[in-house]
Amino acid sequence: MRLPVPAQDDVAGWRRWFVAPMLVMLAVHVADIFVRPWLAGIGDLVIQDDARQFLTWTPRLIDPHALAGDWMADFWTAMSPAAYQAIYRAGAALGVVPTDIARLLSVALMALSGAGAWRLARAMSPDPRVAFVAAAFVIAYLTKEDSIFSATPRGVAVPAILFFLDALVRQRWIALAASAAALTLVYPAPAVTLFTMLGLSRLSLKQFPPFANGWRDVARLSAVGLLIIALALLFREQTEAWGPVLSLDEARRMPALMTPNARSTIVNQNGEIDYLCSMRTGFLPELVRCGHVPMAWAANLVLLAPLLWLGWRGLKSGGRERIYALAVAAALLWFVVAWLVAFRLHLPSRYSQRVLSLLEWLALGQIIGGWLVRRPWTTRSRVAAGFTALCLAGCFVTPLAKLETPSDRKVIDQARAMPANVRIGGVSEDLTFLPALAGRAITASTEHAVPWETGYYRHIAAGMADDLRIASTSDARILKAALVRSRADYLLVDDAVLLGRELPRSYRRTLPAEAMEASKRLAERPPLLAGLAPSCRAAGSRYIAVDCVLAKLGGTRMPAVAP
């Protein structure tokens, strides 16, 4: 089917032009997450990178005996807002497995984000040609940023943010309240920034009360604000059992946060806390990876320049573009507040980056689109338009879902064959898949080691430290004590650790100090477990029976689960 180039004022035509590449992108995404994995025979093993955390608890929806009493599954249940849980509960009630629900959800979220991006771009740009380019830039960004593909709460938040911004620009209060509620139900931090933008947009300092519609605005703002507060408090109550929340003083004493390039780092390459360019603690949206690319802060600041320019222009004219300036002001305010009470209001970056990242690409598309439609249709403008179209097309046909699979199908199949109440320890990146894909409890994993709730983190850091001792020590006494503490029934330890004496990089990034000690032990002499493992594995099994190891060490413990 051929789509003719619409007339410059043909809104429906330009909308069709936007929908067409959206459908192509969604088709490519569906092929990536469903068709190709199933054709390769790994359809039940594919899971998005961050989904390994948030789907930890979901096997309970299919098998009531899975992960019974498991503290890690309990934690990730608490970290999943009730509205987010409801999506998976509804899908499971229809017989859809949670990993498939997550994949389907990513398709639906991207489609909703496309609708939200188009509406917002149309609200900001009366010329549908400019709106087409601006909306396309937003979606191009989302195809390379994995929030939506993760189908985690931050992914569900994306379309809610876009619809809130659209309602804010159009000043539609019912839509504002609905999108604010939806956003707060799944991801409260950006809802606070957006509500502040709403308040700033109504300010009128020449009267009292200082709002455009006086007491009517006070009532409306109070209603929306109270709704956000009430819903946010409900979620906070749900997570309090795993606290207290990490403080900044505690963070400064933790190698996992103060080591450059560590998994949860809050510092730059010089070991200093980075307030400008950091995924977790920086103000700027991080398209160029901070800590990985020299002068990344400068590149990210340049990408924000179109937003700053349009915001300044909007403040001067009083037009809709002032929304960009309001976004910077609100984001900066809450970013500073979040740092003043770090980390009791979640990560500071969540108040700035989640909103500004979408708006900076909208602004970039708005400027480029405006420049293209104003230019005479010369050879130079044709080249510029063609280059822009080529870049956008390249993004649309290559969505990056960041899918992950275990190193070996046997890891999952053998775990699924174990009794539902086993616990598996060890040192292997494959451990990160076991809760979500096999429904089996683990002692710890690098993917699940998030430090912000200290009650949870102390538990998982201790488990990971014991796993590292088990895999690296040559002392029978230390091995026996660590095995008893771990309460694992089976161990999954990579041959690269036992025979190659090399830890996975993810362990060195997640628990730097403990991993360094384990690496030293491995370098000095072979681990004791390497000699015991062959006789404690069943034929063809990846798993080492802990009872067998303890028996060879002359130790005992509580009766283990039968294999």
C-alpha positions in Angstrom: 0.0 0.0 0.0 1.4 3.4 -1.0 0.9 6.4 1.3 1.0 9.6 -0.7 2.7 12.6 1.0 -0.1 14.5 2.8 -0.8 18.2 2.2 0.8 20.4 4.8 -2.4 20.9 6.7 -3.7 17.4 6.4 -3.7 16.3 10.1 -5.3 12.9 9.4 -2.8 12.2 6.6 0.2 13.0 8.7 -1.2 10.9 11.5 -1.4 8.0 9.0 2.2 8.6 8.1 3.1 8.3 11.8 1.0 5.2 12.4 2.6 3.4 9.4 6.2 3.3 10.8 4.7 2.6 14.3 3.1 -0.5 12.9 6.3 -1.6 11.2 8.2 -1.1 14.5 5.7 -3.0 16.5 5.8 -5.9 14.0 9.6 -6.0 14.2 9.3 -6.0 18.0 6.8 -8.8 18.0 9.1 -10.8 15.8 12.0 -10.2 18.1 10.3 -11.2 21.3 7.9 -13.9 20.1 8.6 -15.3 16.6 12.4 -15.6 16.6 12.7 -17.1 20.1 10.1 -19.7 19.4 11.6 -20.6 16.0 14.9 -21.0 17.9 13.3 -23.3 20.5 13.9 -20.9 23.4 10.5 -19.1 23.5 10.0 -20.1 27.1 13.5 -18.9 28.1 13.6 -15.4 26.8 13.2 -12.6 29.3 14.0 -8.9 29.3 17.0 -7.8 31.3 15.3 -5.9 34.1 12.2 -8.1 34.1 14.3 -10.7 35.8 13.9 -8.6 39.0 10.2 -7.6 38.8 9.0 -11.0 37.6 10.7 -12.8 40.5 7.4 -13.3 42.4 5.2 -14.1 39.4 5.6 -17.9 39.2 3.4 -18.0 42.3 0.5 -16.9 40.0 0.8 -20.1 38.0 2.0 -22.5 40.8 0.9 -21.8 44.3 3.7 -23.9 45.7 6.4 -22.1 43.8 8.7 -19.8 45.9 6.6 -20.5 49.1 8.0 -18.4 51.9 10.8 -17.1 49.8 12.0 -13.7 51.1 13.3 -12.5 47.7 9.9 -13.2 46.0 8.2 -11.4 48.9 10.5 -8.4 48.4 9.8 -8.0 44.7 6.1 -8.5 45.4 6.3 -5.5 47.8 8.3 -3.5 45.1 5.5 -4.1 42.6 2.7 -1.6 43.0 -0.8 -3.1 43.3 -1.9 -1.8 39.9 1.2 -3.3 38.3 0.5 -6.6 40.0 -3.1 -6.5 38.8 -1.9 -6.7 35.2 -0.1 -10.0 35.8 -2.8 -11.4 38.0 -5.4 -10.8 35.3 -3.2 -12.4 32.6 -2.5 -15.4 34.8 -6.2 -15.8 35.5 -6.6 -16.1 31.7 -3.9 -18.8 31.6 -1.1 -16.6 30.2 2.3 -17.2 31.7 4.0 -14.1 33.3 6.9 -13.9 30.9 4.4 -13.8 28.0 2.4 -11.2 29.8 5.5 -9.0 30.1 6.2 -9.4 26.4 2.6 -8.6 25.4 2.6 -5.7 27.8 5.7 -4.1 26.1 3.8 -4.2 22.8 0.8 -2.5 24.3 2.9 0.1 26.1 4.7 1.0 23.0 1.5 1.4 21.1 0.0 3.6 23.9 3.3 5.6 23.9 2.9 6.2 20.2 -0.6 7.6 20.8 0.6 9.7 23.6 3.6 11.0 21.7 1.4 12.0 18.7 -1.1 13.8 20.9 1.6 15.7 22.8 3.4 16.6 19.6 0.1 17.9 18.1 -0.6 19.9 21.3 2.9 21.5 21.0 3.0 22.0 17.2 0.0 23.3 15.2 1.7 22.3 12.0 1.1 18.5 11.6 4.3 18.1 9.7 6.3 19.3 12.7 4.2 17.2 15.0 5.0 14.2 12.8 8.7 14.7 13.2 8.5 15.5 16.9 6.5 12.4 17.7 8.8 10.3 15.6 11.8 11.5 17.5 10.1 10.6 20.8 9.4 7.0 19.6 12.9 6.7 18.1 14.3 7.4 21.5 12.0 4.9 23.2 13.1 2.2 20.8 16.7 2.6 22.1 15.8 3.0 25.8 14.6 -0.2 27.4 12.0 1.1 29.9 9.0 0.0 27.8 10.6 -3.2 26.8 11.2 -4.2 30.4 7.5 -4.1 31.2 8.5 -3.0 34.7 6.7 -0.1 36.6 9.1 2.4 35.0 8.0 1.1 31.6 4.3 1.3 32.4 4.9 4.9 33.5 6.0 6.1 30.0 2.6 6.4 28.3 1.2 7.8 31.5 3.8 10.6 31.5 3.1 11.4 27.9 -0.7 11.6 28.4 -0.2 13.7 31.5 2.0 16.1 29.5 -0.6 16.3 26.8 -3.3 17.1 29.3 -1.1 19.6 30.9 -0.4 21.5 27.7 -4.1 21.4 26.8 -5.1 22.2 30.5 -7.7 19.3 30.6 -8.2 18.6 34.3 -10.1 15.3 34.1 -7.4 13.9 31.9 -4.7 15.3 34.2 -6.3 13.7 37.3 -6.7 10.3 35.5 -3.1 10.2 34.1 -1.7 11.4 37.5 -3.5 8.6 39.3 -2.4 6.0 36.7 1.2 7.2 37.0 1.3 7.3 40.8 -0.2 3.8 41.0 2.8 2.4 39.1 5.7 4.9 39.5 5.2 7.8 41.9 8.5 9.8 41.5 7.8 11.5 38.1 4.2 12.1 39.2 5.5 14.6 41.8 7.5 16.4 39.1 4.6 16.6 36.8 2.2 17.8 39.5 4.7 20.6 40.3 4.8 21.5 36.6 1.0 21.7 36.7 1.1 24.1 39.7 3.7 26.3 38.1 1.6 26.4 34.9 -1.3 27.9 36.8 0.7 30.5 38.7 -0.4 34.2 38.5 1.5 36.3 41.0 -0.7 39.5 40.4 -3.6 38.2 42.4 -4.5 36.2 45.5 -4.6 33.3 45.7 -1.7 33.4 43.1 -3.3 31.1 40.5 -4.9 31.9 37.2 -8.4 30.9 38.3 -8.0 31.8 41.9 -9.7 29.5 44.4 -11.0 27.2 41.7 -7.4 26.4 40.8 -6.6 25.9 44.5 -9.4 23.4 44.8 -8.4 21.5 41.6 -4.7 21.4 42.5 -5.5 20.3 46.0 -7.6 17.5 44.7 -5.0 16.2 42.2 -2.2 16.7 44.8 -4.1 14.8 47.5 -4.8 12.0 45.1 -1.1 11.7 44.3 -0.1 11.8 48.0 -2.7 9.2 49.0 -1.7 6.7 46.3 2.0 7.2 46.9 1.6 6.6 50.6 -0.2 3.4 49.9 2.8 2.1 47.9 5.3 3.3 50.5 3.4 1.5 53.2 3.7 -1.7 51.1 7.5 -1.4 51.0 8.3 -0.3 54.6 8.9 -3.8 55.9 12.1 -4.0 53.9 13.6 -0.8 55.1 15.0 1.4 56.4 15.9 3.2 53.2 19.6 3.6 52.6 21.0 6.9 53.8 23.7 8.9 52.1 26.1 8.3 55.0 25.6 4.5 54.6 26.0 4.7 50.9 29.4 6.5 51.3 30.7 3.4 53.2 29.5 0.9 50.6 32.0 -0.3 47.9 29.0 -1.4 45.8 28.0 2.3 45.4 31.3 4.1 45.8 33.3 2.1 43.2 33.4 3.5 39.6 31.6 1.2 37.1 30.1 -0.9 39.9 26.5 -2.1 39.2 24.9 0.4 41.6 27.6 3.0 41.5 26.8 6.7 42.3 30.3 8.0 41.6 32.2 8.9 38.4 35.6 7.7 37.3 37.3 9.9 39.9 35.3 8.3 42.7 33.2 11.4 43.3 29.5 11.5 43.5 28.2 12.7 40.1 25.3 15.1 40.5 25.1 15.9 36.7 25.7 12.8 34.7 24.7 9.5 36.4 22.0 6.9 35.7 20.9 6.9 39.3 22.0 10.2 40.8 22.5 12.7 37.9 20.2 15.4 36.8 20.7 15.1 33.0 19.0 12.4 30.9 21.6 9.8 30.2 21.5 9.0 26.5 25.3 8.9 26.3 26.5 6.5 29.0 28.0 8.4 31.9 31.2 6.7 33.1 31.6 4.9 29.9 32.2 7.7 27.4 34.6 10.6 28.0 32.9 13.9 28.5 29.5 12.2 28.4 28.1 15.0 30.5 28.8 17.5 27.8 27.1 15.4 25.1 24.1 14.9 27.3 24.0 18.7 28.0 24.1 19.4 24.2 21.1 17.1 23.7 19.2 19.1 26.3 20.0 22.4 24.5 16.9 22.3 22.2 14.6 21.9 25.2 16.3 24.8 27.0 16.1 27.0 23.9 12.4 26.3 23.4 11.7 26.7 27.1 13.3 30.1 27.1 11.4 31.1 24.0 8.2 29.9 25.6 8.8 32.0 28.7 9.2 35.1 26.6 6.1 34.5 24.4 3.9 32.9 27.1 3.1 30.1 24.6 2.9 26.4 25.1 6.6 26.0 24.7 7.0 27.3 28.2 6.2 23.7 29.3 9.9 22.9 28.7 11.0 25.6 31.1 8.5 24.4 33.7 9.8 20.9 33.3 13.4 22.0 34.0 12.3 24.0 37.0 10.1 21.3 38.5 12.7 18.6 37.8 15.5 20.6 39.4 13.4 21.4 42.4 12.6 17.8 43.2 16.1 16.6 42.2 17.5 18.9 44.9 14.9 17.8 47.4 15.6 14.2 46.7 19.3 14.7 47.3 18.7 16.6 50.5 17.0 13.5 52.0 18.9 10.9 49.9 17.6 8.3 49.4 14.4 8.4 51.3 12.5 9.8 48.3 13.9 7.2 45.9 16.8 8.0 43.5 17.2 11.7 42.6 17.5 11.0 38.9 14.0 9.6 38.8 12.6 13.1 39.4 14.4 14.7 36.5 15.4 12.1 33.9 12.0 10.3 33.4 10.3 13.5 32.4 13.2 15.5 30.7 14.3 12.5 28.6 11.0 12.4 26.8 10.7 16.2 26.5 14.3 16.6 25.2 13.5 14.4 22.2 10.2 16.0 21.6 12.0 19.4 21.6 14.7 18.1 19.3 12.1 16.8 16.8 10.2 20.0 17.1 13.2 22.1 16.2 14.3 19.9 13.3 10.8 19.5 12.0 10.2 23.3 12.2 13.5 24.0 10.4 12.6 21.5 7.6 9.1 22.9 6.9 10.4 26.5 6.8 13.2 25.8 4.4 12.7 26.2 0.6 12.6 22.7 -1.0 16.2 22.9 -2.3 18.8 20.1 -2.8 20.2 20.9 0.6 16.8 20.7 2.4 16.1 17.4 0.6 19.4 15.9 1.8 18.6 17.1 5.3 15.1 15.6 5.2 16.4 12.4 3.7 19.1 12.1 6.4 16.6 12.7 9.2 14.2 10.2 7.7 17.0 7.6 7.4 18.0 8.0 11.0 14.4 7.7 12.2 13.8 4.7 10.0 16.9 3.1 11.3 15.6 3.5 14.9 12.1 2.3 14.1 13.2 -1.0 12.4 15.8 -1.8 15.2 14.0 -1.7 18.5 16.4 -2.8 21.3 14.5 -5.0 23.7 17.6 -6.2 25.6 16.4 -9.8 25.8 18.4 -12.2 27.9 18.5 -16.1 27.9 20.4 -18.5 30.2 23.6 -20.0 28.9 22.1 -23.5 28.7 18.5 -24.7 28.6 19.4 -27.5 31.0 19.9 -24.9 33.8 16.1 -24.0 33.6 14.8 -27.5 32.8 16.7 -29.2 35.6 15.6 -26.5 38.1 12.0 -26.9 37.0 12.2 -30.6 37.7 13.3 -30.0 41.3 10.8 -29.8 44.2 9.1 -26.5 44.5 10.6 -25.6 47.8 14.3 -26.0 47.0 16.8 -23.2 47.3 19.7 -22.8 44.9 23.0 -21.0 45.6 26.3 -20.7 43.8 28.2 -18.3 41.6 26.7 -18.1 38.1 25.0 -15.4 36.0 22.4 -18.1 35.3 21.1 -17.8 38.8 19.5 -14.5 37.8 17.0 -16.4 35.6 15.9 -19.1 38.1 13.2 -17.3 40.1 11.3 -15.8 37.1 11.8 -18.7 34.6 12.0 -21.8 36.8 10.1 -20.6 39.9 12.8 -21.7 42.2 14.3 -19.8 45.1 17.9 -18.7 45.1 20.3 -17.5 47.8 21.3 -14.4 45.9 22.1 -13.1 42.4 23.8 -10.1 40.9 20.6 -8.9 39.1 18.6 -8.9 42.3 21.2 -7.1 44.4 19.6 -3.6 44.7 20.9 -1.7 47.7 18.2 1.0 48.4 16.2 -1.0 50.9 18.7 -1.9 53.5 16.7 -4.7 55.2 16.6 -6.5 51.9 20.1 -5.7 50.8 21.8 -6.9 54.0 20.1 -10.3 53.4 21.1 -10.6 49.7 24.7 -9.2 50.2 25.3 -11.8 53.0 24.0 -14.5 50.7 26.2 -13.5 47.8 29.2 -13.2 50.1 28.6 -16.8 51.3 28.2 -18.0 47.7 31.6 -16.4 46.8 33.2 -18.1 49.8 31.7 -21.4 48.8 33.0 -21.2 45.3 36.5 -19.9 46.1 37.7 -21.2 49.5 40.1 -24.0 49.9 39.4 -24.3 53.6 37.0 -27.1 54.5 36.0 -25.3 57.7 35.0 -22.1 55.9 33.3 -24.1 53.1 31.2 -26.1 55.6 30.1 -23.0 57.6 29.2 -21.1 54.5 27.1 -24.0 53.1 25.2 -24.3 56.4 24.5 -20.5 56.5 23.3 -20.4 52.9 20.6 -23.0 53.5 21.0 -23.9 49.8 19.9 -27.4 48.7 21.8 -27.2 45.4 24.7 -25.1 44.0 25.1 -23.8 40.5 28.7 -22.8 40.0 30.1 -22.2 36.5 33.1 -24.3 35.4 34.8 -21.0 34.6 34.9 -20.4 38.3 35.7 -23.9 39.6 38.2 -24.8 36.8 39.2 -21.5 35.2 39.2 -19.7 38.6 37.7 -16.6 37.2 34.6 -14.9 38.6 31.9 -13.5 36.3 32.3 -9.8 35.7 28.8 -9.2 37.2 30.0 -10.3 40.6 33.0 -8.0 40.5 30.6 -5.1 39.6 28.0 -6.0 42.2 30.0 -6.8 45.3 33.5 -5.4 44.5 35.2 -5.9 47.9 34.0 -9.5 48.5 34.6 -10.4 44.8 38.2 -9.1 45.1 38.8 -11.3 48.1 37.3 -14.3 46.3 39.5 -13.6 43.3 42.6 -13.6 45.5 41.6 -16.9 47.0 41.1 -18.4 43.6 44.4 -17.1 42.3 46.3 -18.6 45.3 45.0 -22.2 45.0 42.1 -24.2 43.5 38.8 -24.1 45.3 37.9 -27.1 47.4 34.5 -27.4 45.8 36.2 -28.1 42.4 37.4 -31.5 43.7 34.1 -32.3 45.3 31.7 -31.2 42.6 32.1 -34.0 40.1 31.0 -36.7 42.5 28.1 -34.6 43.9 26.5 -33.9 40.5 24.1 -36.3 38.9 25.0 -37.5 35.4 24.4 -34.6 33.0 23.3 -32.2 35.7 24.6 -28.7 36.2 23.7 -28.7 39.9 25.8 -29.8 42.9 23.9 -31.4 45.8 24.8 -29.6 49.0 24.0 -32.6 51.2 26.6 -34.6 49.2 29.2 -31.9 49.7 28.6 -31.7 53.4 28.7 -35.4 53.8 32.2 -35.5 52.1 33.2 -32.7 54.5 31.9 -34.7 57.5 29.3 -32.0 58.2 25.6 -32.1 58.8 22.7 -29.7 58.8 18.9 -29.8 58.7 17.6 -32.5 56.3 17.8 -31.3 52.7 15.1 -31.6 50.1 15.4 -34.9 48.2 16.5 -34.4 44.6 
